[in-house]
Amino acid sequence: MDLPYSLYLPVLVWLAFFCLIGLFFVFYRWAKKRKGAALAIGLFVQMMLPDPKVEHTIEWIAESKEKRLKKQTQSED
């Protein structure tokens, strides 16, 4: 009972896909429960896959902080 290679490959691809979906589901449950492993894995993935818009994000955060500080100083005056 020898199965051909053309059958193995699609089965392995689908199996890998469903295992990856299952892994993401486990990570999602861990993150909802605020487990440390989810944080560590998230930090590791963020470190390996950097944000391509990091400069834009930093500028946006700086602008929002400036707006918030201006509102606070205006409300105090």
C-alpha positions as CSV (number, residue, x, y, z in Angstrom):
1,M,0.0,0.0,0.0
2,D,2.3,2.7,-1.3
3,L,0.8,6.1,-1.6
4,P,2.1,8.4,-4.4
5,Y,4.1,11.5,-3.7
6,S,1.4,13.6,-5.3
7,L,-0.9,12.6,-2.5
8,Y,1.7,13.2,0.3
9,L,2.5,16.8,-0.5
10,P,-1.0,18.3,-0.3
11,V,-1.8,16.3,2.8
12,L,1.4,17.6,4.5
13,V,0.6,21.1,3.4
14,W,-2.9,21.0,4.8
15,L,-1.7,19.3,8.0
16,A,0.9,22.1,8.5
17,F,-1.8,24.7,7.9
18,F,-4.1,23.3,10.5
19,C,-1.3,22.8,13.0
20,L,-0.4,26.5,12.5
21,I,-4.0,27.6,13.0
22,G,-4.1,25.5,16.2
23,L,-0.9,27.0,17.4
24,F,-2.3,30.5,16.9
25,F,-5.5,29.5,18.8
26,V,-3.4,28.4,21.7
27,F,-1.4,31.7,21.7
28,Y,-4.7,33.6,21.6
29,R,-6.0,31.8,24.6
30,W,-2.7,32.4,26.5
31,A,-2.9,36.1,25.6
32,K,-6.4,36.4,26.9
33,K,-5.3,34.8,30.2
34,R,-2.3,37.1,30.3
35,K,0.2,34.3,30.6
36,G,3.9,35.2,30.5
37,A,4.6,32.7,27.7
38,A,2.3,34.6,25.4
39,L,4.1,37.9,26.2
40,A,7.5,36.3,25.6
41,I,6.5,34.7,22.3
42,G,5.0,38.0,21.2
43,L,8.1,39.9,22.1
44,F,10.3,37.4,20.2
45,V,8.1,37.5,17.1
46,Q,8.1,41.3,17.2
47,M,11.9,41.3,17.5
48,M,12.3,38.9,14.5
49,L,9.6,40.6,12.4
50,P,10.1,44.4,12.8
51,D,7.5,46.9,11.9
52,P,8.1,48.4,8.4
53,K,6.5,51.7,9.5
54,V,8.5,52.1,12.7
55,E,9.5,55.7,11.9
56,H,5.9,56.6,11.1
57,T,4.7,55.0,14.4
58,I,7.3,56.8,16.5
59,E,6.4,60.2,14.9
60,W,2.7,59.5,15.5
61,I,3.3,58.6,19.2
62,A,5.4,61.8,19.7
63,E,2.7,63.9,18.1
64,S,0.0,62.4,20.3
65,K,2.1,63.0,23.4
66,E,2.6,66.6,22.4
67,K,-1.1,67.1,21.8
68,R,-1.9,65.6,25.2
69,L,0.7,67.8,27.0
70,K,-0.7,70.9,25.2
71,K,-4.2,70.0,26.4
72,Q,-3.0,69.5,29.9
73,T,-1.2,72.8,30.1
74,Q,-4.2,74.7,28.6
75,S,-6.5,73.1,31.1
76,E,-4.2,74.1,34.0
77,D,-4.0,77.7,32.8
